Amino acid sequence: MTKSAIITARVDAETLALVDRIAKSQGRSRAWFAAQAIERAAEQETAYLAFVQEGIDAADRGELIPHEEVFREIRARRSRCAER
């Protein structure tokens, strides 16, 4: 069995009512809902940080696209969308 920790957070009455409504509809507790929400947020943040690090690593290797080339592509895409 894994160890767990208790986290305390203050939420406003409106947010608490939403949490209670969702937890009740799923037959779960506030604590279960909060743990699931924190887990999802942590996973998403971890993925985002990995994505950012990937870009930093590419930049460190000199794998960059010149500014003007990026804007040329954006203008071309906007032109194609405008033609539709």
C-alpha positions as CSV (number, residue, x, y, z in Angstrom):
1,M,0.0,0.0,0.0
2,T,1.4,3.4,-0.9
3,K,1.7,6.2,1.6
4,S,-0.6,9.1,1.2
5,A,-0.4,12.7,2.5
6,I,-3.1,15.2,3.4
7,I,-3.3,18.5,1.5
8,T,-5.5,21.3,2.7
9,A,-6.8,23.9,0.3
10,R,-9.2,26.8,0.7
11,V,-11.9,27.1,-1.9
12,D,-14.8,29.5,-2.2
13,A,-18.3,28.4,-1.5
14,E,-19.2,28.2,-5.2
15,T,-16.2,25.9,-6.0
16,L,-17.1,23.7,-3.0
17,A,-20.6,23.4,-4.2
18,L,-19.4,22.3,-7.6
19,V,-17.1,19.7,-6.0
20,D,-19.9,18.4,-3.8
21,R,-22.2,18.1,-6.8
22,I,-19.7,16.3,-8.9
23,A,-18.6,14.0,-6.1
24,K,-22.2,13.2,-5.1
25,S,-23.1,12.4,-8.7
26,Q,-20.3,9.9,-8.9
27,G,-20.9,8.4,-5.4
28,R,-17.5,9.7,-4.3
29,S,-16.2,11.9,-1.5
30,R,-14.7,15.4,-1.7
31,A,-11.3,13.9,-0.9
32,W,-11.5,11.4,-3.8
33,F,-12.5,14.2,-6.2
34,A,-9.7,16.5,-5.0
35,A,-7.1,13.7,-5.2
36,Q,-8.2,12.9,-8.8
37,A,-8.2,16.6,-9.8
38,I,-4.7,17.1,-8.3
39,E,-3.4,13.9,-10.0
40,R,-4.7,15.1,-13.4
41,A,-3.3,18.6,-12.9
42,A,0.1,17.3,-11.9
43,E,0.2,14.9,-14.9
44,Q,-0.8,17.8,-17.3
45,E,1.8,20.1,-15.8
46,T,4.5,17.4,-16.0
47,A,3.7,16.9,-19.7
48,Y,3.8,20.7,-20.3
49,L,7.1,21.1,-18.6
50,A,8.5,18.2,-20.7
51,F,7.2,19.9,-23.9
52,V,8.9,23.1,-22.9
53,Q,12.1,21.4,-22.1
54,E,12.1,19.7,-25.5
55,G,12.0,23.1,-27.1
56,I,14.7,24.4,-24.9
57,D,16.9,21.4,-25.7
58,A,16.2,21.9,-29.4
59,A,17.2,25.6,-29.2
60,D,20.4,24.7,-27.3
61,R,21.3,22.4,-30.2
62,G,20.7,25.3,-32.6
63,E,17.5,23.7,-34.1
64,L,15.8,27.0,-34.6
65,I,13.5,28.4,-37.4
66,P,14.3,32.0,-38.4
67,H,11.7,34.5,-37.4
68,E,10.9,35.6,-41.0
69,E,10.4,32.0,-42.1
70,V,7.8,31.5,-39.3
71,F,5.9,34.7,-40.3
72,R,6.0,33.7,-44.0
73,E,4.3,30.4,-43.1
74,I,1.8,32.2,-40.9
75,R,0.9,34.6,-43.7
76,A,0.6,31.8,-46.2
77,R,-1.8,29.9,-43.9
78,R,-3.9,33.0,-43.4
79,S,-4.1,33.5,-47.1
80,R,-5.2,30.0,-47.7
81,C,-7.9,30.4,-45.0
82,A,-9.1,33.7,-46.4
83,E,-9.5,32.0,-49.8
84,R,-12.0,29.6,-48.5
